[in-house]
Amino acid sequence: MKTTGTIIICIGLLWVIYDCCIGFTSYQHLNWIRSSKQLSDSESISRDEAVIAMRKMSLDLKNRHRIILIPTGLMFLGGLLVVLDGKRNLKKDN
């Protein structure tokens, strides 16, 4: 159980590292491209149109950043497995 917990912790940690280094930034950039293509082709846009586009992009990014709860949950679960295995081994030794 300790090995399984350690592997789960490592998977969660690698996922967080990937998201922080590559995942979030590439998603933000692609989201910006997608949002800018939805704007009108005129030279200038109205303030309302700009505010709506920024709000949509902000909400989309907020939802994407919530995904970080999955790998942190994995790390928490892995930590519990390691701790529970340690307690179980202590009881066996006594």
C-alpha positions as CSV (number, residue, x, y, z in Angstrom):
1,M,0.0,0.0,0.0
2,K,2.9,2.3,0.7
3,T,4.3,1.8,-2.8
4,T,0.9,2.5,-4.4
5,G,0.5,5.6,-2.3
6,T,4.0,6.8,-3.3
7,I,3.2,6.2,-7.0
8,I,-0.1,8.1,-6.7
9,I,1.7,11.0,-5.1
10,C,4.3,11.1,-7.8
11,I,1.6,11.0,-10.6
12,G,-0.2,13.9,-8.9
13,L,3.0,15.9,-8.5
14,L,4.1,15.3,-12.1
15,W,0.6,16.4,-13.3
16,V,0.8,19.6,-11.3
17,I,4.3,20.3,-12.6
18,Y,3.1,19.7,-16.2
19,D,0.1,22.0,-15.7
20,C,2.2,24.7,-14.2
21,C,5.0,24.6,-16.8
22,I,3.1,23.7,-20.0
23,G,-0.6,23.0,-19.6
24,F,-2.0,26.3,-18.3
25,T,0.1,28.6,-20.5
26,S,-0.7,26.7,-23.7
27,Y,-4.4,26.6,-22.8
28,Q,-4.4,30.3,-22.1
29,H,-2.7,31.1,-25.4
30,L,-5.1,28.9,-27.4
31,N,-8.0,30.4,-25.5
32,W,-6.8,33.9,-26.4
33,I,-6.6,32.9,-30.1
34,R,-10.1,31.3,-30.0
35,S,-11.5,34.4,-28.3
36,S,-9.9,36.9,-30.7
37,K,-11.3,35.0,-33.7
38,Q,-14.8,35.4,-32.4
39,L,-14.5,39.2,-32.4
40,S,-15.7,41.3,-35.4
41,D,-13.3,42.0,-38.2
42,S,-13.6,45.8,-38.0
43,E,-10.7,48.0,-37.0
44,S,-12.3,48.8,-33.6
45,I,-14.8,47.1,-31.5
46,S,-17.2,48.5,-29.0
47,R,-16.5,48.5,-25.3
48,D,-19.4,46.1,-24.6
49,E,-18.1,43.6,-27.1
50,A,-14.6,43.8,-25.6
51,V,-16.0,43.3,-22.1
52,I,-18.1,40.3,-23.1
53,A,-15.1,38.7,-24.8
54,M,-12.8,39.2,-21.8
55,R,-15.5,37.9,-19.4
56,K,-16.0,34.8,-21.5
57,M,-12.3,34.2,-21.6
58,S,-11.9,34.8,-17.9
59,L,-14.7,32.3,-17.0
60,D,-13.2,29.7,-19.4
61,L,-9.8,30.0,-17.8
62,K,-11.3,29.9,-14.3
63,N,-12.9,26.6,-15.1
64,R,-9.7,25.2,-16.6
65,H,-7.7,26.1,-13.5
66,R,-10.1,24.2,-11.3
67,I,-8.7,21.0,-12.9
68,I,-5.8,21.3,-10.5
69,L,-8.1,19.8,-7.9
70,I,-7.8,16.4,-9.5
71,P,-4.0,15.9,-9.1
72,T,-4.0,17.5,-5.7
73,G,-6.7,15.0,-4.7
74,L,-4.5,12.2,-6.0
75,M,-1.6,13.4,-3.9
76,F,-3.9,13.6,-0.8
77,L,-5.1,10.1,-1.5
78,G,-1.6,8.8,-1.9
79,G,-0.5,10.5,1.3
80,L,-3.4,8.9,3.1
81,L,-2.3,5.5,1.8
82,V,1.3,6.0,2.9
83,V,0.2,7.1,6.4
84,L,-2.3,4.3,6.9
85,D,0.2,1.8,5.8
86,G,2.7,3.2,8.3
87,K,0.2,3.0,11.1
88,R,-0.7,-0.6,10.1
89,N,3.0,-1.6,10.1
90,L,3.4,0.0,13.6
91,K,0.5,-2.1,14.9
92,K,2.1,-5.3,13.5
93,D,5.4,-4.5,15.2
94,N,3.8,-4.1,18.6
